[in-house]
Amino acid sequence: MDYYELLKNLSESKIDLVVTDPPYNKKKDFSNDNLPTDKFVEFTDKWISAVSEKLKPTGSLYCFVNLECLWMFKSILDRYLVFQNLLVWHFDSMLRKNATNYENRCEFVFFYTKSDEFTWNHQREPPSDMTLRSWLNRADKDGYIMYDDLCESDKARFKRENYDKSPRNVLRGPPVGNVLRFARVSSRSKERMGHPTQKPESIVEIFVKASSNEGDLVLDPFVGSGTTMIVAKRFRRRFVGSEIDGSFYEMARYRLDEEVVSVRMDEFFTTIDKFASDD
Ligand SMILES: C[S@@+](CC[C@H](N)C(=O)[O-])C[C@H]1O[C@@H](n2cnc3c(N)ncnc32)[C@H](O)[C@@H]1O
């Protein structure tokens, strides 16, 4: 259905988190992705204002955008919500064309909230190659560096008794930053459904974990192949979404049914493990 039909039936301040990837008007990706500029601005304003009304006071919104519509989206989002960050999604590009300009290796994600009091669960990103290269050979099998294995300059910075209370763990990466490195969903990727603008589950996972809790309600007004729904389901959030195109709707439905099975299988194996350890 059209997102507006869905939102009409949702009461205000109900949604904890919106993660969405709206039409960018690139004029090629799907049937209604080809509006005159003024109509596109109107369309964008309408959905952002409608979705903002449904957010709880502690709610957040993540919105994918490309460079061309970055400024327009920001000016609209600023009217309804509180700006928190602009995340850069950096990916590698296999297209080695004879470029006459810098190759495009990023897209953007706006992070806005309904107010300055918002749900936030601190996330970490994987440790960098450089950290692993310089520290891993000194760490124990769980990634911890013992005081005696610190270099002399670090020993001078920490007292042994303080350090031992919370020793450094090389496998624990730094707090997540606003440059996120994730591969795009390629034609060979396992999660690939064939939607022209499918987003990676791993990047959506960060947003869902950072900005919602189990049982919270997640909305995506532009579901596409269902990436937000899948991730919400996997991490035990409730979810609701709309998709106007029948074939994309079927894609999302299929994917969601498969996800239900895999979540149940995980639960099944956890239960089996529990019985085995009880024995
Ligand atoms: C950029 S895609 C989303 C892709 C999605 N993030 C994924 O990973 O598969 C945007 C989707 O919004 C849908 N759409 C466009 N206008 C809509 C509307 N008025 N109501 C609901 N869905 C709409 C399009 O059919 C398209 O599938």
The ligand as an ORCA input file, in Angstrom:
! r2SCAN-3c Opt
* xyz 0 1
  C      14.885      2.904     -2.261
  S      13.674      1.649     -2.231
  C      13.885      0.799     -0.685
  C      14.842     -0.351     -0.778
  C      15.042     -1.046      0.568
  N      15.802     -0.234      1.485
  C      15.736     -2.382      0.421
  O      16.770     -2.626      1.101
  O      15.266     -3.227     -0.342
  C      12.216      2.562     -2.011
  C      10.942      1.756     -2.133
  O       9.827      2.617     -1.861
  C       8.716      2.171     -2.628
  N       7.770      3.281     -2.694
  C       7.824      4.379     -3.477
  N       6.768      5.182     -3.240
  C       6.066      4.608     -2.254
  C       4.870      4.969     -1.548
  N       4.202      6.097     -1.839
  N       4.409      4.160     -0.569
  C       5.064      2.988     -0.276
  N       6.188      2.584     -0.940
  C       6.683      3.375     -1.903
  C       9.343      1.787     -3.978
  O       8.527      0.888     -4.708
  C      10.688      1.181     -3.536
  O      10.624     -0.232     -3.453
*
